[in-house]
Amino acid sequence: MLKLYDAHGDIWYDIVQHSQKGERDIFRKYQLPKFQKGGVMGGTFVMWIDPPHDEDPKRRIKEIEKAVKQELEDAADILNIVRKYEDFEKGTKEGKINVMMGLEGLSYIGEDIDQINYYYEEFGVRTMMLTWNEENALASGWPGDPERGLTAKGKEAIRRMNELGMVLDVSHINDKGFWDILELSDGHPVIASHSNARAVSPHMRNLSDDMIRALAKTGGVMGMNRADGFIHPDKAKQTVEGLADHVDYIRDLVGIDHIGCGFDFEDYVDQAALSKNGIDNEDPAGTKGIESAAQAHNFLDVLESRGYTQEELEKVAYKNFYRVFKQVLK
């Protein structure tokens, strides 16, 4: 089975939920079996301020940090934190799940840009989104003011990320913020870790053709997101086959080198936490044919059935994102 890398997962959300019930060693029990069944060899695990906790993000991030530190201690034999590109090779050799630490939104840092260094050093964070869906001191999420791009502090945050060798992620930001980030990317590849093609499904969380072309020009990669509303507005097309349609479209537009996996599975996420996610009529059971990480490989199987070559499948599965990580991480 061809192994794959999932560039966006809310795994730490699941860890926090179980941790606050007094559980320990959580990934091993709830997530590892699904990863193994679906051929997921690693992924970007993000710290995300889940509603309704977004009303007090500073308090919530400390709860997340506490749970993450405990889990990394409990699961040290199965999780490998990637701080530099060579760590991927180390983790694979040791048979561990490679984990890149990410931050999905920075509402809790306010204008304190130095906190980026804290998360870089303390947790090994190597990829960040300035915002989730909120407007904060740095930028605006896609539901916010379309005329508000990056603030002066937001631009400073991007420059700091470039200096540290962090991956710039434009998923969730509004269109103006997207273009601001690309202008400040300083020659680095930019990713949209979990966004699809707006031409196939006209949701503002997806990217327009111009945005896809610009992102590809940086050498960047888009991670295909299996959330129903991002696949197609027609319920009948909200399937793994519908997700593959996005791959066909983007490949024809900019080529296979700019497509990866960023599934954003929600089979373990409480519906209350998804209340502000902007996905209408999301099926809580998951997207047909790719309901959880256990079915992740179905995505590659559909692409193979459409005639994608082994080399193309490997690029989508992990090689495209790995190329970006190798270029950016210091």
TITOR-569977 format. One record per residue (C-alpha): x, y, z; residue in three letters. Coordinates in steps of 0.1 Angstrom, whole numbers, plus 5000, padded with zeros to 4 digits. Example, Ala and Ser with C-alpha at 12.3 -4.5 7.8 and 13.67 -1.06 7.14 Angstrom:
// residues 2
<atom X="5123" Y="4955" Z="5078" code="ALA"/>
<atom X="5137" Y="4989" Z="5071" code="SER"/>
//
This chain:
// residues 330
<atom X="5000" Y="5000" Z="5000" code="MET"/>
<atom X="5013" Y="5034" Z="4990" code="LEU"/>
<atom X="5017" Y="5055" Z="5022" code="LYS"/>
<atom X="5005" Y="5091" Z="5023" code="LEU"/>
<atom X="5010" Y="5123" Z="5043" code="TYR"/>
<atom X="4980" Y="5143" Z="5054" code="ASP"/>
<atom X="4989" Y="5180" Z="5055" code="ALA"/>
<atom X="4961" Y="5190" Z="5078" code="HIS"/>
<atom X="4945" Y="5173" Z="5108" code="GLY"/>
<atom X="4929" Y="5185" Z="5141" code="ASP"/>
<atom X="4945" Y="5156" Z="5160" code="ILE"/>
<atom X="4954" Y="5178" Z="5190" code="TRP"/>
<atom X="4917" Y="5187" Z="5193" code="TYR"/>
<atom X="4910" Y="5150" Z="5199" code="ASP"/>
<atom X="4938" Y="5148" Z="5223" code="ILE"/>
<atom X="4925" Y="5177" Z="5244" code="VAL"/>
<atom X="4889" Y="5163" Z="5244" code="GLN"/>
<atom X="4900" Y="5130" Z="5259" code="HIS"/>
<atom X="4927" Y="5145" Z="5281" code="SER"/>
<atom X="4901" Y="5166" Z="5299" code="GLN"/>
<atom X="4882" Y="5134" Z="5307" code="LYS"/>
<atom X="4913" Y="5121" Z="5325" code="GLY"/>
<atom X="4926" Y="5099" Z="5297" code="GLU"/>
<atom X="4962" Y="5093" Z="5287" code="ARG"/>
<atom X="4981" Y="5079" Z="5257" code="ASP"/>
<atom X="4952" Y="5089" Z="5235" code="ILE"/>
<atom X="4966" Y="5089" Z="5199" code="PHE"/>
<atom X="4976" Y="5052" Z="5203" code="ARG"/>
<atom X="4940" Y="5043" Z="5212" code="LYS"/>
<atom X="4919" Y="5064" Z="5190" code="TYR"/>
<atom X="4939" Y="5075" Z="5160" code="GLN"/>
<atom X="4968" Y="5051" Z="5153" code="LEU"/>
<atom X="4945" Y="5022" Z="5142" code="PRO"/>
<atom X="4929" Y="5045" Z="5116" code="LYS"/>
<atom X="4963" Y="5058" Z="5104" code="PHE"/>
<atom X="4976" Y="5023" Z="5099" code="GLN"/>
<atom X="4945" Y="5011" Z="5081" code="LYS"/>
<atom X="4944" Y="5040" Z="5057" code="GLY"/>
<atom X="4981" Y="5040" Z="5050" code="GLY"/>
<atom X="4987" Y="5074" Z="5066" code="VAL"/>
<atom X="5024" Y="5076" Z="5076" code="MET"/>
<atom X="5023" Y="5111" Z="5090" code="GLY"/>
<atom X="5007" Y="5145" Z="5089" code="GLY"/>
<atom X="5006" Y="5181" Z="5101" code="THR"/>
<atom X="4988" Y="5182" Z="5135" code="PHE"/>
<atom X="4975" Y="5217" Z="5142" code="VAL"/>
<atom X="4966" Y="5235" Z="5174" code="MET"/>
<atom X="4932" Y="5250" Z="5167" code="TRP"/>
<atom X="4910" Y="5271" Z="5189" code="ILE"/>
<atom X="4877" Y="5253" Z="5187" code="ASP"/>
<atom X="4844" Y="5270" Z="5192" code="PRO"/>
<atom X="4831" Y="5280" Z="5217" code="PRO"/>
<atom X="4866" Y="5283" Z="5232" code="HIS"/>
<atom X="4874" Y="5309" Z="5206" code="ASP"/>
<atom X="4857" Y="5334" Z="5230" code="GLU"/>
<atom X="4888" Y="5330" Z="5253" code="ASP"/>
<atom X="4916" Y="5318" Z="5230" code="PRO"/>
<atom X="4945" Y="5326" Z="5254" code="LYS"/>
<atom X="4929" Y="5303" Z="5280" code="ARG"/>
<atom X="4922" Y="5275" Z="5254" code="ARG"/>
<atom X="4957" Y="5275" Z="5239" code="ILE"/>
<atom X="4972" Y="5269" Z="5274" code="LYS"/>
<atom X="4949" Y="5239" Z="5278" code="GLU"/>
<atom X="4960" Y="5226" Z="5244" code="ILE"/>
<atom X="4996" Y="5231" Z="5252" code="GLU"/>
<atom X="4993" Y="5211" Z="5284" code="LYS"/>
<atom X="4975" Y="5182" Z="5267" code="ALA"/>
<atom X="5000" Y="5182" Z="5238" code="VAL"/>
<atom X="5030" Y="5180" Z="5261" code="LYS"/>
<atom X="5016" Y="5151" Z="5280" code="GLN"/>
<atom X="5006" Y="5132" Z="5248" code="GLU"/>
<atom X="5041" Y="5137" Z="5233" code="LEU"/>
<atom X="5055" Y="5122" Z="5264" code="GLU"/>
<atom X="5031" Y="5092" Z="5264" code="ASP"/>
<atom X="5034" Y="5085" Z="5227" code="ALA"/>
<atom X="5072" Y="5091" Z="5223" code="ALA"/>
<atom X="5076" Y="5056" Z="5209" code="ASP"/>
<atom X="5051" Y="5061" Z="5181" code="ILE"/>
<atom X="5052" Y="5098" Z="5172" code="LEU"/>
<atom X="5082" Y="5116" Z="5157" code="ASN"/>
<atom X="5082" Y="5154" Z="5157" code="ILE"/>
<atom X="5097" Y="5169" Z="5126" code="VAL"/>
<atom X="5118" Y="5199" Z="5132" code="ARG"/>
<atom X="5141" Y="5196" Z="5101" code="LYS"/>
<atom X="5136" Y="5177" Z="5069" code="TYR"/>
<atom X="5160" Y="5149" Z="5079" code="GLU"/>
<atom X="5135" Y="5140" Z="5107" code="ASP"/>
<atom X="5112" Y="5126" Z="5081" code="PHE"/>
<atom X="5138" Y="5100" Z="5072" code="GLU"/>
<atom X="5145" Y="5093" Z="5109" code="LYS"/>
<atom X="5109" Y="5088" Z="5118" code="GLY"/>
<atom X="5103" Y="5065" Z="5088" code="THR"/>
<atom X="5133" Y="5044" Z="5096" code="LYS"/>
<atom X="5121" Y="5040" Z="5132" code="GLU"/>
<atom X="5086" Y="5031" Z="5121" code="GLY"/>
<atom X="5070" Y="5061" Z="5137" code="LYS"/>
<atom X="5042" Y="5085" Z="5126" code="ILE"/>
<atom X="5059" Y="5117" Z="5114" code="ASN"/>
<atom X="5043" Y="5147" Z="5129" code="VAL"/>
<atom X="5048" Y="5183" Z="5118" code="MET"/>
<atom X="5035" Y="5207" Z="5143" code="MET"/>
<atom X="5012" Y="5235" Z="5131" code="GLY"/>
<atom X="4991" Y="5264" Z="5143" code="LEU"/>
<atom X="4957" Y="5271" Z="5128" code="GLU"/>
<atom X="4952" Y="5307" Z="5136" code="GLY"/>
<atom X="4971" Y="5330" Z="5159" code="LEU"/>
<atom X="4943" Y="5348" Z="5177" code="SER"/>
<atom X="4959" Y="5342" Z="5211" code="TYR"/>
<atom X="4992" Y="5359" Z="5204" code="ILE"/>
<atom X="4976" Y="5393" Z="5197" code="GLY"/>
<atom X="5004" Y="5415" Z="5183" code="GLU"/>
<atom X="5032" Y="5397" Z="5202" code="ASP"/>
<atom X="5052" Y="5384" Z="5172" code="ILE"/>
<atom X="5079" Y="5370" Z="5195" code="ASP"/>
<atom X="5054" Y="5342" Z="5205" code="GLN"/>
<atom X="5061" Y="5327" Z="5170" code="ILE"/>
<atom X="5096" Y="5320" Z="5182" code="ASN"/>
<atom X="5082" Y="5304" Z="5214" code="TYR"/>
<atom X="5061" Y="5279" Z="5195" code="TYR"/>
<atom X="5089" Y="5273" Z="5170" code="TYR"/>
<atom X="5113" Y="5264" Z="5198" code="GLU"/>
<atom X="5090" Y="5249" Z="5225" code="GLU"/>
<atom X="5068" Y="5228" Z="5203" code="PHE"/>
<atom X="5087" Y="5225" Z="5171" code="GLY"/>
<atom X="5060" Y="5243" Z="5152" code="VAL"/>
<atom X="5070" Y="5245" Z="5115" code="ARG"/>
<atom X="5038" Y="5257" Z="5097" code="THR"/>
<atom X="5013" Y="5284" Z="5106" code="MET"/>
<atom X="4981" Y="5300" Z="5094" code="MET"/>
<atom X="4977" Y="5336" Z="5106" code="LEU"/>
<atom X="4940" Y="5331" Z="5111" code="THR"/>
<atom X="4913" Y="5304" Z="5112" code="TRP"/>
<atom X="4879" Y="5320" Z="5104" code="ASN"/>
<atom X="4883" Y="5350" Z="5127" code="GLU"/>
<atom X="4895" Y="5385" Z="5123" code="GLU"/>
<atom X="4925" Y="5390" Z="5146" code="ASN"/>
<atom X="4954" Y="5414" Z="5151" code="ALA"/>
<atom X="4972" Y="5399" Z="5121" code="LEU"/>
<atom X="4947" Y="5391" Z="5094" code="ALA"/>
<atom X="4912" Y="5382" Z="5085" code="SER"/>
<atom X="4897" Y="5348" Z="5078" code="GLY"/>
<atom X="4876" Y="5343" Z="5047" code="TRP"/>
<atom X="4842" Y="5353" Z="5064" code="PRO"/>
<atom X="4857" Y="5386" Z="5075" code="GLY"/>
<atom X="4860" Y="5420" Z="5058" code="ASP"/>
<atom X="4871" Y="5413" Z="5022" code="PRO"/>
<atom X="4889" Y="5446" Z="5021" code="GLU"/>
<atom X="4911" Y="5439" Z="5052" code="ARG"/>
<atom X="4943" Y="5422" Z="5043" code="GLY"/>
<atom X="4974" Y="5416" Z="5065" code="LEU"/>
<atom X="4979" Y="5442" Z="5092" code="THR"/>
<atom X="5014" Y="5457" Z="5098" code="ALA"/>
<atom X="5019" Y="5431" Z="5125" code="LYS"/>
<atom X="5006" Y="5404" Z="5102" code="GLY"/>
<atom X="5032" Y="5413" Z="5076" code="LYS"/>
<atom X="5058" Y="5413" Z="5104" code="GLU"/>
<atom X="5047" Y="5377" Z="5114" code="ALA"/>
<atom X="5052" Y="5365" Z="5078" code="ILE"/>
<atom X="5087" Y="5380" Z="5077" code="ARG"/>
<atom X="5094" Y="5363" Z="5110" code="ARG"/>
<atom X="5082" Y="5329" Z="5097" code="MET"/>
<atom X="5104" Y="5333" Z="5066" code="ASN"/>
<atom X="5135" Y="5341" Z="5088" code="GLU"/>
<atom X="5128" Y="5309" Z="5109" code="LEU"/>
<atom X="5122" Y="5287" Z="5079" code="GLY"/>
<atom X="5085" Y="5280" Z="5085" code="MET"/>
<atom X="5059" Y="5270" Z="5059" code="VAL"/>
<atom X="5034" Y="5297" Z="5050" code="LEU"/>
<atom X="4999" Y="5283" Z="5049" code="ASP"/>
<atom X="4971" Y="5303" Z="5032" code="VAL"/>
<atom X="4941" Y="5281" Z="5040" code="SER"/>
<atom X="4913" Y="5300" Z="5058" code="HIS"/>
<atom X="4927" Y="5335" Z="5050" code="ILE"/>
<atom X="4906" Y="5359" Z="5029" code="ASN"/>
<atom X="4915" Y="5367" Z="4993" code="ASP"/>
<atom X="4932" Y="5399" Z="5001" code="LYS"/>
<atom X="4953" Y="5383" Z="5028" code="GLY"/>
<atom X="4962" Y="5355" Z="5003" code="PHE"/>
<atom X="4977" Y="5380" Z="4979" code="TRP"/>
<atom X="4995" Y="5399" Z="5007" code="ASP"/>
<atom X="5012" Y="5366" Z="5018" code="ILE"/>
<atom X="5023" Y="5357" Z="4983" code="LEU"/>
<atom X="5038" Y="5392" Z="4979" code="GLU"/>
<atom X="5058" Y="5386" Z="5012" code="LEU"/>
<atom X="5067" Y="5350" Z="5005" code="SER"/>
<atom X="5103" Y="5359" Z="4997" code="ASP"/>
<atom X="5107" Y="5332" Z="4971" code="GLY"/>
<atom X="5095" Y="5304" Z="4995" code="HIS"/>
<atom X="5069" Y="5279" Z="4983" code="PRO"/>
<atom X="5034" Y="5287" Z="4998" code="VAL"/>
<atom X="5009" Y="5260" Z="5006" code="ILE"/>
<atom X="4971" Y="5258" Z="5010" code="ALA"/>
<atom X="4971" Y="5228" Z="5034" code="SER"/>
<atom X="4934" Y="5220" Z="5030" code="HIS"/>
<atom X="4918" Y="5239" Z="5002" code="SER"/>
<atom X="4902" Y="5228" Z="4969" code="ASN"/>
<atom X="4894" Y="5245" Z="4935" code="ALA"/>
<atom X="4868" Y="5272" Z="4936" code="ARG"/>
<atom X="4859" Y="5266" Z="4900" code="ALA"/>
<atom X="4847" Y="5231" Z="4910" code="VAL"/>
<atom X="4830" Y="5241" Z="4942" code="SER"/>
<atom X="4824" Y="5279" Z="4946" code="PRO"/>
<atom X="4832" Y="5281" Z="4983" code="HIS"/>
<atom X="4854" Y="5310" Z="4995" code="MET"/>
<atom X="4876" Y="5286" Z="5014" code="ARG"/>
<atom X="4886" Y="5272" Z="4980" code="ASN"/>
<atom X="4911" Y="5289" Z="4957" code="LEU"/>
<atom X="4903" Y="5307" Z="4924" code="SER"/>
<atom X="4921" Y="5298" Z="4892" code="ASP"/>
<atom X="4943" Y="5329" Z="4895" code="ASP"/>
<atom X="4951" Y="5320" Z="4931" code="MET"/>
<atom X="4960" Y="5284" Z="4922" code="ILE"/>
<atom X="4983" Y="5296" Z="4894" code="ARG"/>
<atom X="5000" Y="5321" Z="4917" code="ALA"/>
<atom X="5005" Y="5295" Z="4944" code="LEU"/>
<atom X="5019" Y="5271" Z="4919" code="ALA"/>
<atom X="5043" Y="5297" Z="4906" code="LYS"/>
<atom X="5059" Y="5298" Z="4941" code="THR"/>
<atom X="5064" Y="5260" Z="4939" code="GLY"/>
<atom X="5036" Y="5255" Z="4964" code="GLY"/>
<atom X="5011" Y="5227" Z="4970" code="VAL"/>
<atom X="4974" Y="5224" Z="4977" code="MET"/>
<atom X="4961" Y="5197" Z="5000" code="GLY"/>
<atom X="4928" Y="5182" Z="4989" code="MET"/>
<atom X="4901" Y="5187" Z="5016" code="ASN"/>
<atom X="4874" Y="5161" Z="5019" code="ARG"/>
<atom X="4849" Y="5183" Z="5036" code="ALA"/>
<atom X="4816" Y="5180" Z="5017" code="ASP"/>
<atom X="4809" Y="5217" Z="5010" code="GLY"/>
<atom X="4845" Y="5222" Z="4996" code="PHE"/>
<atom X="4840" Y="5193" Z="4972" code="ILE"/>
<atom X="4807" Y="5203" Z="4955" code="HIS"/>
<atom X="4775" Y="5221" Z="4964" code="PRO"/>
<atom X="4755" Y="5191" Z="4950" code="ASP"/>
<atom X="4751" Y="5165" Z="4978" code="LYS"/>
<atom X="4753" Y="5136" Z="4953" code="ALA"/>
<atom X="4788" Y="5147" Z="4943" code="LYS"/>
<atom X="4801" Y="5150" Z="4978" code="GLN"/>
<atom X="4821" Y="5118" Z="4976" code="THR"/>
<atom X="4857" Y="5106" Z="4973" code="VAL"/>
<atom X="4851" Y="5106" Z="4935" code="GLU"/>
<atom X="4840" Y="5143" Z="4937" code="GLY"/>
<atom X="4873" Y="5150" Z="4956" code="LEU"/>
<atom X="4892" Y="5134" Z="4928" code="ALA"/>
<atom X="4875" Y="5158" Z="4903" code="ASP"/>
<atom X="4894" Y="5186" Z="4920" code="HIS"/>
<atom X="4927" Y="5168" Z="4913" code="VAL"/>
<atom X="4918" Y="5164" Z="4877" code="ASP"/>
<atom X="4909" Y="5201" Z="4874" code="TYR"/>
<atom X="4941" Y="5214" Z="4892" code="ILE"/>
<atom X="4963" Y="5190" Z="4873" code="ARG"/>
<atom X="4950" Y="5204" Z="4840" code="ASP"/>
<atom X="4954" Y="5239" Z="4853" code="LEU"/>
<atom X="4989" Y="5239" Z="4868" code="VAL"/>
<atom X="5002" Y="5203" Z="4868" code="GLY"/>
<atom X="5005" Y="5174" Z="4892" code="ILE"/>
<atom X="5034" Y="5189" Z="4912" code="ASP"/>
<atom X="5011" Y="5212" Z="4931" code="HIS"/>
<atom X="4986" Y="5187" Z="4946" code="ILE"/>
<atom X="4987" Y="5168" Z="4978" code="GLY"/>
<atom X="4965" Y="5155" Z="5006" code="CYS"/>
<atom X="4950" Y="5178" Z="5033" code="GLY"/>
<atom X="4919" Y="5159" Z="5043" code="PHE"/>
<atom X="4909" Y="5177" Z="5075" code="ASP"/>
<atom X="4890" Y="5147" Z="5089" code="PHE"/>
<atom X="4862" Y="5155" Z="5113" code="GLU"/>
<atom X="4850" Y="5121" Z="5124" code="ASP"/>
<atom X="4862" Y="5129" Z="5159" code="TYR"/>
<atom X="4851" Y="5165" Z="5160" code="VAL"/>
<atom X="4820" Y="5176" Z="5180" code="ASP"/>
<atom X="4795" Y="5193" Z="5158" code="GLN"/>
<atom X="4794" Y="5223" Z="5181" code="ALA"/>
<atom X="4830" Y="5229" Z="5174" code="ALA"/>
<atom X="4822" Y="5230" Z="5136" code="LEU"/>
<atom X="4795" Y="5256" Z="5141" code="SER"/>
<atom X="4817" Y="5284" Z="5127" code="LYS"/>
<atom X="4835" Y="5264" Z="5100" code="ASN"/>
<atom X="4813" Y="5277" Z="5072" code="GLY"/>
<atom X="4805" Y="5243" Z="5057" code="ILE"/>
<atom X="4767" Y="5239" Z="5051" code="ASP"/>
<atom X="4751" Y="5205" Z="5054" code="ASN"/>
<atom X="4782" Y="5187" Z="5065" code="GLU"/>
<atom X="4775" Y="5150" Z="5071" code="ASP"/>
<atom X="4787" Y="5142" Z="5106" code="PRO"/>
<atom X="4794" Y="5106" Z="5095" code="ALA"/>
<atom X="4820" Y="5119" Z="5070" code="GLY"/>
<atom X="4823" Y="5122" Z="5033" code="THR"/>
<atom X="4812" Y="5092" Z="5013" code="LYS"/>
<atom X="4841" Y="5069" Z="5006" code="GLY"/>
<atom X="4866" Y="5088" Z="5027" code="ILE"/>
<atom X="4849" Y="5091" Z="5061" code="GLU"/>
<atom X="4881" Y="5090" Z="5082" code="SER"/>
<atom X="4918" Y="5084" Z="5081" code="ALA"/>
<atom X="4910" Y="5047" Z="5079" code="ALA"/>
<atom X="4896" Y="5053" Z="5043" code="GLN"/>
<atom X="4923" Y="5078" Z="5033" code="ALA"/>
<atom X="4938" Y="5053" Z="5008" code="HIS"/>
<atom X="4905" Y="5052" Z="4989" code="ASN"/>
<atom X="4914" Y="5087" Z="4975" code="PHE"/>
<atom X="4946" Y="5073" Z="4959" code="LEU"/>
<atom X="4927" Y="5042" Z="4946" code="ASP"/>
<atom X="4902" Y="5065" Z="4928" code="VAL"/>
<atom X="4930" Y="5084" Z="4912" code="LEU"/>
<atom X="4947" Y="5052" Z="4901" code="GLU"/>
<atom X="4915" Y="5040" Z="4886" code="SER"/>
<atom X="4914" Y="5072" Z="4865" code="ARG"/>
<atom X="4948" Y="5064" Z="4850" code="GLY"/>
<atom X="4972" Y="5084" Z="4872" code="TYR"/>
<atom X="5007" Y="5069" Z="4870" code="THR"/>
<atom X="5026" Y="5055" Z="4900" code="GLN"/>
<atom X="5049" Y="5086" Z="4899" code="GLU"/>
<atom X="5019" Y="5109" Z="4899" code="GLU"/>
<atom X="5003" Y="5090" Z="4928" code="LEU"/>
<atom X="5035" Y="5093" Z="4948" code="GLU"/>
<atom X="5036" Y="5130" Z="4943" code="LYS"/>
<atom X="5000" Y="5135" Z="4955" code="VAL"/>
<atom X="5005" Y="5110" Z="4983" code="ALA"/>
<atom X="5035" Y="5127" Z="4999" code="TYR"/>
<atom X="5063" Y="5138" Z="4975" code="LYS"/>
<atom X="5050" Y="5172" Z="4966" code="ASN"/>
<atom X="5046" Y="5183" Z="5002" code="PHE"/>
<atom X="5079" Y="5167" Z="5012" code="TYR"/>
<atom X="5096" Y="5188" Z="4984" code="ARG"/>
<atom X="5082" Y="5220" Z="4999" code="VAL"/>
<atom X="5093" Y="5210" Z="5034" code="PHE"/>
<atom X="5128" Y="5202" Z="5022" code="LYS"/>
<atom X="5130" Y="5236" Z="5006" code="GLN"/>
<atom X="5117" Y="5256" Z="5035" code="VAL"/>
<atom X="5127" Y="5239" Z="5068" code="LEU"/>
<atom X="5161" Y="5249" Z="5082" code="LYS"/>
//
